[in-house]
């Protein structure tokens, strides 16, 4: 389109955001952070508004970048709609109704929805949004243009439009010894371990809350054991930052986010960049030279350079941007000789859990009936529980990267539909009269996506025979925990199941080889967390958060050696592993704080209960 005399306004930059939520999970898929009307079925009262300046008087057409988030599963009218007002006058259009298209994916895509035409004088004007339902309407940007052309809907068109109308040079934030992307439990422990051993660390987190799946945004409890042989000092960092209580889908305070913040803030060698998504990488040959990241609210850009990097994103985003080889899905049985692997390779992964819960209060309440747009449930298929748990799992047959927003949305779709059925149509709905939907996570609790290829790929038989390697580091204790669609649920909703079962294979405690913790392709990149170098089957053991935290601690210790000696991650294995062993014997955590990590050390998968 012709950008002449056009005004592009990013909604996260509004002067007032009201009660709308800044959503930044899908920047790499759809190009931006956006505003989400996450009101749990109650229209939001405080709505976003802002002042804009029109430079030239004229007739302008209103375009709004939005989507119909329920169109993947429903032909009915979506509940996620909103209005736009210019200078206090609401446009006639109801936005978020969906992109006209032949397929469900096309109807549910991000698109520019056309509004009315306005005579606007040069000078100051106001824009405002008004949520209509509290059920996750979403607005990314507003375009006012005097051009008669329609803006393109593709990601490439959108990026080109932003580059023209809103160029944003990156501010240089300096150089560091060690740049960590991702501040889940693995990234946090990597940062703390490296910093305490003298490295200058930059920690980049794409959210404003630390802890990943164990944060108050996702609310998954910690699992696995720490402080076990052969290096029992590994894990004390996790004890410093981990909550002292067990449970999924509990109150926000349960996850003690402040512990993570306090420990990070106390480390003078750590510089935290919260709310930034890394979306560009600069290479020097095959090595990473620098990264660029975009912030979620103001959407300003920064650049950080470094000697060493670590991908602690879980999704291997940094690795892919740097050109490293990754794996996703299940390997064929013949590829690594794994007895638990399928005969043929496929794209199946363990899924995402969207945690939610409701509470019984003394006051009656209502909730919108999802009959027109929601999941088709009946007395046999509904799960009338008050709390989701691990087995509420979606997206196992989807692409965990490309379909990330769709997967998250389906988790919310199931939660809303379930609660709506219980409130409005359940045979014993009187039992739900005073039940309030208290919390639904809008942040995906992921188990699996891409894994980065290292110098060694850990396999099933390494864990079960076991086959020890000379470069063992932290120890995985969780059984090989593989999730599959629950046959009862999948039979009723083939390809769109939301319940899973767990199948467990025992292992002895096993020391994860160091060669699984750095890239085979990018010479200065470590990795820690669920994206390390393992097969799909082996991931079933190493993916739990206490184990991931210890991986991070090992990587942080290794990075400090690399920084002090001017060597690369592979050199640790070749010539300096004895130095890493010495640091792993010491660990980097404090032992003078109360020890609280006694809970959920053994896998209880297979027990399906809401755990109230």
N, C-alpha and C positions, 0 to 999 in steps of 0.2 A: 504494500500500500504506500501511497505518498504521505510522508510524515509532515508535510508542510502545515503549519498552523495547528498542530495537534498537541494535546496535553495528555500525557500518560501519568497516572497517579497510582502508585503502589499502595494497596490498602493497609499493609503493616506500617506504613509511614503516616497514617492519619494522625492528626493532632491528639485525638482521644480514641482509644480502642474500645472503651466501654467494657462489657463483660465477654466480648468475643475473645477467642483463644488464638494465639499465634501458632500456626502449624508449620513446622520446618522439616518434617521427616522426608519429604519427597522432592526436595530441591533438584536432585540429580535426574529425577524422572520427568518432572513437569516444569522445571525451570525457575521456581521461585518458592519462597515461603508465602503463606496466605492466611486469611482470617477465617476461623471456623466457629460457627454458632453452636457451641457444644453445651446446650442447656438441659439435657436429659429430659426432653419432652415438654419443657416449659419455655415459652418465648422469652428471650433475653430482654431485660428492661433497659439496661444501659447499652446503647448502640453506638457504633463508631461514627465520628464526624470529623471534618477537617475543613480548613480554608485553602482555597487555591487561587492562583492569579492567572487570569486570561490576558494574554498580551495584545490580542487584536480582536476587535468587535466583529461579530459575524454569526452565521448559522452553524451550529455544531451538532453532530450526531453522537448520541451516547452509545458506547459499547462497554460491556461488562464481561470480564473473563471469569468464568464459573464452570460448574458441571452439575449434572444430575447423578448423585452418588448411588442411587438405588436402581438405576436403569439396567445394571447387569442382571438383576434377578426379578425385576418387576416391570410390567407394562403399565401399572397404575401410576397415578400422579405422585411424584416424589414429595416427601414431607420437608426436604431440605431447601426451602425457598426463602427469598427475602426481597425487599424493595430498596430502590435507590431514590434519594431525593436530591434535587438541585435547587439551591436557594429556598429550601423549605417545602417545595412542591414535589410530591412523589410521582415518579414516572409510572405510566400505566402498566408497564410490563412487570410480571412476576418472574424474577430471575432465579436461575438454577433448574429450569424445567428440562434441560437436556438438548444436546446437539442433534439436529435431524440427521438420521443415518439409517442404513439398512441393517446393520448388525448391532447387537447389544453393546459391543465394545465401542463402536462409533457413537452410539447414543449416549454413552456414559463418559465420553472423552471430555477433557478440558476444551473449551471453545469460547469464542466471542459471541455473546448474545446481544442482539441489537435492541436498543431502547428508542426513545423518541428523539425529536429534533428540537433544538433550543436556540433562541436568539440571545446571545450572551454579549454584553458590553465588555470592553476592555476594563480590567480591574479585578477586584476581589469578589469571589463567589464561595458558596459553601456546598459541600457534598456530605451526605449521610447515608448510612445503611439502616434498615429496620428488619430484624429477624422476625419470621412469621410463625416459627414452630418450636425452636429450641432443639431441632433434630438435625443439626450438622450441615446446614447450608454453608456454602463456602464461596468466598470472593477473593480473588487474587489482585485484580487491577481494574481500573476504570480508564477508559480512553474517550476523550472528547476530541473529535476531529471535524474539520471543515472539508476534508476530502470525501468524495462520494464512494471511495473504495472500501471494501470490507477487509479488516485485518485478517491475516492468515492464522489458521488454528494450529499449525504444526509447531513443534518445539523449536525448529530451526527458524521459522518465521517470527516466533515470539522473541527469541534471543536477538535476532536482527533488529526488531523493532525497539527493544530495550537498549541495544547498543547505539542506536541512532538518537533516540529521544532522552535516554538516561545514561549517558556514558559514565562509567564509574572506575577511575584508575585506582589501583591498589596502593594502599599506604604501606611502606616498608616498616616492619616491626623488628628488624634486626636479625642477627644470626645466633644460633644456639648449638650446643654440642649434640643435643638429642631432641628431636621433634616427635611427639607422640600424637597420633590422630585417633581420638576416641577415649572417653573417660568413663567407661564402664569399670568393673572391678579390675580387669586386667590392665587397662590403661592407667588407672589410679596407682596401682601397685608398682607398675613399671616406672612411673614418674617419681614416686617417693623413693624407691630403691636407688635409682640413678642419682637423684638429687642428694641423698644422704651420703653418697659415695663421690661427691665432688663434681658431678656433671651439671652444666647449665641446661635446664629442661624447659621446653615449651610444650604445654598440654592443651590441645585443641579439642573442644567438645561441641558437638552440634546442637546441644540443648543447654538450657540455663540451670539444669539440675544434674548433679553428678551421680554416678552409680549404675547407669544402664538399667538392666532388668531388675536390679535390687533397689531402684529408686522409688520415690513416692509416686512417680508418673506411671510406672509399670506394675510394681508391687508383687514381685516374685521373690520368695524366700531363698536364702542361700542353701546350697547342698554340697555334700562331699566333706572330706576330712582334710585338715591342714596339720602341720607339725608332725609329719610322719617320716620314717626312714626312706631313703638313706641320708636325707638332709632335714632333720627335724626342726631346725631353726627357720625353715621357710614357712611362712604363713602368719607370722606375728603382725605383719603389716595389715593383713586382712582382719585380724582381731582388733586392731586399732580403729578401723573404719567401718566394720560390719555391725549391723544391728544386733542387739542381744536377745532377739526373739524370733520365733519361727512363724511362718504363715504366708499364704498367698491371699491377695485381694482383701487386705485389712485396711484400717485407717491410715492416713498419710503419716502420722507420727510414728507408726509401727516400724517404718523403714529408716528412721533416724538419719535423714539426709545431712543434718548438721555435722555428724561425725566426719563425713567425707570432706565437707567444706573446711572444717576446723583444722584437720591434719594437713590438707593441701595449703591452706593459708599460712600455716606455721613454717612452711619450708621456704627459706629465702632463695633457694636455687630453682624454684618452679615459678614460671610465669603462665597463668591460666588465661586462655582465650575461650570464654564460654559463649555459646550461641552461634558459633561459626562452623559452617559446612565447607570442608575442603572440596573444591571442584576443579582445580587446575594443578598440574605438576610441571615443574621445569626439570629437565634432565641434563646431566653432563655425561655424555656417553650413555651408559646404562644405569648410572647412579642418579639418585634424586638430588637435585641441587637446591630446590626451593618448592614451596607450595603456596597456592593462593586459596583464600577462603572468603566466603560471603556471610555476613551476619544476618540474623533472622528478622530483626525488626526494622532497623534503618537500612539494611541491605547494603551497607558499605563493604568495601573489599580490603583485605590486608594480605601482605606477603611476608612469609617467614622462610629464611634459609637455614640450613643446618648441615652438619657433618654426617649425622646418623638419623634414621627415621624408624618409626614402628607403626605398623598397621594394627590398631586395636579397635577397628570399627565393627568387627563382627561380620560385616558384609564384604570385606576386602576391597573397599572403595579405593583406598590409596594404592593398593597393588595394581588394580586394573588401570588407574590413571597413569601409573608408572610403566605399564607394559609387561607386568609379571604374569606368568601362567597361573591360572586358577582352575579349580574343579568345582562342579556343582551337580547334584543328583547322585544316583547310585551307580557304582562301578559294577561291571559284569563279574560274575563269580570267577571266571577264568583269568581276569586281569591281575588279581593279587592272590588268587587261591583262597578266598574267604568263603567259608561254608555258609555264612549267613547272608551273603550277597545274592541278588537275583541272578538268574541264568543270563539275562540280557541287561545291558546298561539302560538306564532311563533317567528321566528328570525328576523323579520323586524325591521329596525332601520331608523331613519333619516340619511341622507347621508352626503357626503363630497362635499364641493365646492372647485374647483380649479379656483382661480381668474385669469383673464387675461385681457389685453386690447391692443388695437392698436391705432395708431395716424395717421392723414393725414399730410404729410409733402409736401414740394415742389418738392421732387425728386422721380422719379419712382423707383420701386424695384420689385424683383421677389420673389417667394416662391415655394419650391418644390411641384409638383403636387402629391397629396396623392392618386391618382387613384388606384395604385397597392396595397397599404398597408392600406389606411385610411378607415374611416367610409363611408359607402355608403349613400351619400346624393343626393338630387335633389332639384329642385326649390321649392317644397312644404315643404320639411322637414328641409332645411337649415335655420339657424337663422342668418341673415346677420347683426349682430350688431358689434359695436366697443368695447364693454365692457361686460364682464360677470357680473352677479350679483348673489344674494343669490339663485335664482331659477335654476342656472346651478348646478345641484346636482346629484352626482353619488354614487353608492354602496349601495342603500337602501335594496337590496335583497342579499347582500354579507355579509360575516363575517367581521366586522369592525376591528377585531384584526388579524386573520389568513390571511385575504386577503388584508391587508392594502396597500401593494405595488401595487397590481393589481388595487385597487380602485383609488389610486393616478394616476397610469399610464393611466387609462381610462379617467380621467378628462383631462389630457394633450392630449390624443389621440383625444378626442372630440374637444378640442381647436384648435389643429393643423389642423384637418380635416376640421373644419368650415372655418378657415382662408384660407386654401388652396383652398377650393371650391370657396370662394368669389373672390380670386385672379385669379384663372385659368379657372373657368367654369360657374360662375354666369352669367345669361343673361345680367346683367348690370355690367360686370366686369370692364368696363372702369372707373366706379366710384371708383374702388379700386386700380387703377394703382399706385397712390402715397401713398397708405396706408401701413404703416409699423407695423409689429407685435412687439410691444415695450416691453412687459413683459408677461410671463406666470409663475405663481407660480409653483414651484416643491414641495412645502410643503402643505400638506393637511389641509384644514380648516374643522375640524371635528365638528359635532354637538352631536354625541351620540355614545357610545360603551358600556363598562361595567359600572355598578353602584354597589357600595359597600353596603352591608347590615349593617345597623346601628341598634340601639335599637328601632328605630321607622322608618317606611317606609311611607313617605308622599304620599298621594293618591289624585286622582282627586277631590273627594268630600270634602276633607279638604280645598281645594282652592275655590270651587264653592259654598259651602253652606253658609258661610265657617264654619269650625270646629276649633276654636282656641285651642292651647295647652298652658299649663302654662310655658313652657320653650321656648317661642318664642324669636327669635333673630332678625337678619336682615330681611328686608321685600322684597318679590318678588312682582313686579308690572306688569310684562309682562303678557299678556293674554296667555292661554294655546295654544301654537303655534305648531301645528302638521303638518309635511310635508309628502306629498304622491307623487308618480309619476304622472306627468301631463298626463291625459288620452290620449290627442292628440299625445304626444310623445311616450308614452308607447305602444300605439296601433301600431305604426310603428316599434318600436324597443323593443319588449317584452323581459323583463329581462335585457335589456341593455339600459334603458332609461337614459337620462341625464338632463331632465327638470322636475321641481317639481311644485306643488301647495301648498299653505298654507291654513289650516283650523283653524280658531280662535274661542276660547271659552272664553267669558269674565270672569274675576275674580275681586274681590275686593282686594286691597293690603293685603298681608298675611305674617305674621311673621313666618319664617321657624323655626321649632323646633330644639333646640340644639341637641336632640338625633339623628338627621339625619346627624350630623357632626362628628361622631366618630364610629369606627368599633364595631360591636357586638362581634367579635371574637378575634381581636388583641387588647389587653387591653391598649396599649400605642400608638395607631395610630388614628389620626384625618384624615378627608378628607374634601376638599373644592373644589368647581367647579362642573363640569357636572357629576362627578362620585359619588356624595353624595347619601344618602339613600332615593331614590324616585322611584316611578313606572315610566314606560315609558311615561304614560300620564302626570303625574305631572312634569316630566323633561321638557316638552314643555314650562313651565313657568319659571323655575328656572335657565335654562341653559345660559341665556344671560350674557354678560361679566360684566356689572356693578353689577348685582346681585351676580355673582360668586366672584367678588372682595370683596364685603361686607362679604360674607361667609368666605373668607380668613382672613379678619380683625377680625371677631369673633373668628375664630380658633386660630389666633395669640394671641389674648387677653386671651383666655382660656389656651393656652399652657404656657403663662407667669405665670398664677396662679398655674398651675400644677408644674411648675419648682420651683417656690418659696416656695410652701407648701409641695412638695414631694408627690403629689397625682397623680391620673390617670384621663384621660378624663371622665370616667363614674362618678367619684367622684364629678365632678363639678355639674352634674345634681342632684346627691343624696344629697350632703351636702354643696356645695359651690356655688350654682347658684346665690345667692345674691351678691357674689363677682364679678361674671361675669356681672351681671346687672349693678353694679357700674361702671365697666370699659366700658361697652357698652354705658352708658350715657355720658361718657367723650369722647369716641372714641380715636383713635390714630393718626389721621391726623392733619395736620397743617391747620389753618384757616386764616393764614396771607399771603396766596398766592392767585393770581387771580382765581376766580371761573369760570370755563369754561364749565361745564358739563350740558348744557341746551339742547343739540341736541339729537334727536332720543330717546326720553324718552317713546314714544308711538309706539306700533307695527304697522308697515305699511305693513306687509306681506299680500300678495294677490295682491298688485300692482306690476305687472311685467313690468319693464322697465329697460333699461340699465343705466339709471341715469347718463347721460353724463355731 
